[in-house]
Amino acid sequence: MDRHETLMPIDDLFERAGRINVSMAELSRDAGVHNSTASRIRAGADPNRRTHLKLQRALLNREALLLEHLTGLQPHAEGEGAR
């Protein structure tokens, strides 16, 4: 884990997840954390940086997959580049 990785505000994280129709349960599952832990972080009761980063990375991965699906591009394709 990169100690210098910037955390987005937790409210923004869940707002962005909602915009792409990803529930807290789905995001928690993708991040490999319990839904109750994500709920505590969202409520501000558990300032766990590591779990916050896991949730953030899960969201960014979901956004990347959605963008790939919508555009047909494959950002990390090998060979002749993105299609």
Wavefront OBJ file of the C-alpha trace (Angstrom):
o trace
v 0.000 0.000 0.000
v 1.316 3.442 -0.901
v 1.377 5.708 2.156
v 1.278 8.711 -0.158
v -1.821 7.643 -2.035
v -4.469 10.345 -1.710
v -7.749 9.398 -0.120
v -10.871 10.841 -1.668
v -13.423 12.018 0.893
v -15.549 9.038 1.915
v -18.786 10.843 1.030
v -17.462 11.459 -2.491
v -16.443 7.824 -2.783
v -19.935 6.535 -2.031
v -21.569 9.270 -4.134
v -19.487 8.220 -7.142
v -20.353 4.576 -6.489
v -24.031 5.507 -6.477
v -23.688 7.315 -9.796
v -22.580 4.087 -11.465
v -25.170 2.019 -9.559
v -22.718 0.204 -7.301
v -24.110 -0.465 -3.838
v -22.083 -0.315 -0.648
v -22.431 -4.107 -0.388
v -20.995 -4.606 -3.892
v -18.170 -2.172 -3.248
v -17.389 -3.875 0.062
v -17.341 -7.291 -1.615
v -15.047 -6.022 -4.383
v -12.731 -4.526 -1.755
v -12.743 -7.676 0.347
v -14.089 -5.946 3.460
v -17.177 -6.571 5.551
v -20.191 -4.440 4.717
v -20.467 -3.426 8.388
v -16.895 -2.099 8.293
v -17.688 -0.047 5.197
v -20.781 1.292 6.949
v -18.724 2.383 9.965
v -16.185 4.102 7.711
v -18.981 5.836 5.815
v -20.466 7.041 9.124
v -17.075 8.333 10.242
v -16.904 5.907 13.163
v -13.896 3.956 11.841
v -11.090 6.059 10.327
v -9.256 3.013 8.960
v -7.004 4.293 6.149
v -6.203 0.844 4.781
v -9.860 -0.153 4.406
v -10.698 3.279 2.979
v -8.015 2.700 0.322
v -9.385 -0.759 -0.461
v -12.850 0.709 -1.009
v -11.423 3.529 -3.122
v -9.440 1.128 -5.303
v -12.506 -1.090 -5.736
v -14.484 1.953 -6.902
v -11.760 3.035 -9.320
v -11.614 -0.506 -10.738
v -15.401 -0.531 -11.215
v -15.244 2.869 -12.954
v -12.447 1.637 -15.232
v -14.419 -1.484 -16.162
v -17.494 0.585 -16.910
v -15.494 2.993 -19.057
v -13.920 0.068 -20.888
v -17.349 -1.452 -21.490
v -18.883 1.809 -22.706
v -16.032 2.777 -25.020
v -14.873 -0.629 -26.140
v -11.330 0.391 -25.252
v -8.967 -1.868 -23.400
v -6.549 0.456 -21.576
v -3.960 -2.222 -20.760
v -4.121 -4.267 -23.935
v -0.820 -5.756 -25.005
v 0.488 -5.690 -28.527
v -0.759 -2.960 -30.805
v -2.232 -0.922 -27.932
v -5.770 -0.134 -26.923
v -8.469 -1.077 -29.371
l 1 2 3 4 5 6 7 8 9 10 11 12 13 14 15 16 17 18 19 20 21 22 23 24 25 26 27 28 29 30 31 32 33 34 35 36 37 38 39 40 41 42 43 44 45 46 47 48 49 50 51 52 53 54 55 56 57 58 59 60 61 62 63 64 65 66 67 68 69 70 71 72 73 74 75 76 77 78 79 80 81 82 83
